[in-house]
Structures are given as structure tokens and as C-alpha cells.
Amino acid sequence: MKANHARVLLTGASGGIGQAIAKELLARGAAVMLSGRSPARLAALARQLGGSAGAAARVHWHAADLDDPAALPALCDAAERWQVNVLVNNAGAPSFGRFESLGAEHLEQVLRTNLLAPMRLTQALLPALRRQPKAQVIQIGSALGRLGLPGYSVYSASKFGLRGFSEALRRELHGSNVRVQYLGPRSTRTGFNDQRVEAYNRATGTAVDAPETVAHALVALLESEAAERFLGLPEKLAVRLNGAVPQWLDGAFDKHRASLTQIPIETPT
């Protein structure tokens, strides 16, 4: 689908990657419904984007807490009225640290936000997408959805699950008017990453992309209609190798393990 034919529901719109995606989509002629938890932030972002892009008529917003299933009917009704034909599941929660230190509530929150919420929203919006001549669902996952790293056990679990969901649903809907896609960014320079992650990235020599890089890749994926796309080298090579012979990489993360051991183990709460 060409970007100027897209009417996009974008979750997590007020985050760093979300804002960059919204700006890029509008610049390419798309219409965008911004979604997030804060009405004030969404309204301010809509004014900013609509004014700077001269695209006020192509920007709308609807606040919703995607962790609350009761919020989905109103969001989907608004999206259908907006004639959404592309869903971008971008909202997510971070998780980093030694697995022994991560509490049960944290585990549940990350899996709920990163996996269960996009599954629920996709399911709820699918009937409306089926009524469009052509529609797409794009999951903003991570390279860590195909490559598990020390320190990211819970985050990787959520993104591996999201990628598996996307692959299975893509095959389930093959031949229909709805295409399902997965975008796997690597580490990105936003407030999503705390100081511990930044130190870990420096210690391991991990490259970090600007959010605009992810936004450009999202639009390229939208228009190419490819099944999935991963960003960066060596990440693109690593995810392919890990998919074929994952045990070969088990010993390749000494720097990552060493960096992680500098973080003391805390009692989970």
C-alpha cells in the first residue's frame, strides 16, 4: 500500500519512535489516528504534527489504555469511523536486567503490554480491517524478537511471542485482503532506554539508531508489503544465523554477560 493511501491507527504515538513514525507517515501523505494513554499529550502532539506538516485534517487522536480490554471497543469504533486500513502496534514496555531481579508483577506487565495488548487490539479491529478493500497490520517488534540477549529475557520473550503471533496470523490470513507484517528495530535512541541500558550498549559496542531510522523503515515496509524486516548490521545477519542454528551463537555474548554481571542482583518484588 502506498503511504498516501494509508489511514493508520498508531499506538504508542507519543513515545519517541511513535512520534517519528507519525511525522514520517504524515510527510508521505498518510492520515494518522494517534493513540496512547494521555489525552493531553495526544492533543498537543496532534496540534504540533498537524500544524508543522500542514496536515491538520489528516491527524486525529483517541486516548486508550491498551492494557484494559474495556478500552478497546471505543477505540475500534473510532478507528472504523476514521476508516483505518492500517494498524501499527507500536506501544510497548521496556524490560532489562538480571532475570533473578525481575518481579512477578513486572513479568506480567511486560507480557501484557508487549504481547497480549497488540493481540487483543488486532483481534478487535480485524472485522473492520476486513471490510476495507485492502488492509495491513504492522507489529513494531524488535531484533530481540528473534535474537535473545543476556539481560533481555522477559523483553525477548514478549517480542518472540509477538513475532510468532505475526507469522502465524500472516499465514492464517494469506489470500485475504489483510496483510500482517513485523518490523524488528535494533536499539533506538529514545527515552525507552534507561541509563543501565545505555551503559550496557556502550560496554558491548551495540549500535543505536535514531527513531527516524525506524520511521523510514516502517514506511518502506508498509509500501513493500514484505512479511518482515530487521534493521542494522550485524543484527540482520545475527537474526538469520540465530534462526537457522541458534546454538552457534550461545558463546558469542561474553561482553554482554560480563556487562550484566556489573548489575547487582536485587530481590524481586
ABEGO torsion letter per residue (X at the ends): XBAAABBBBBBGAABAAAAAAAAAAAAAGBBBBBBBABAAAAAAAAAAAAAAAGAAAABBBBBBBAABAAAAAAAAAAAAAAGBABBBBABBBBBBEBAAABBAAAAAAAAAAAAAAAAAAAAAAAAAAAABABBBBBBBBBAAAABBBBGAAAAAAAAAAAAAAAAAAAAAABGBABBBBBBBBBBBBBAABBAAAAAAAAAAGBBBBBAAAAAAAAAAAAAAGBABBBBEOAAAAAAAAAAABAAAAAAAAAAAAAAAAABBBBBBX
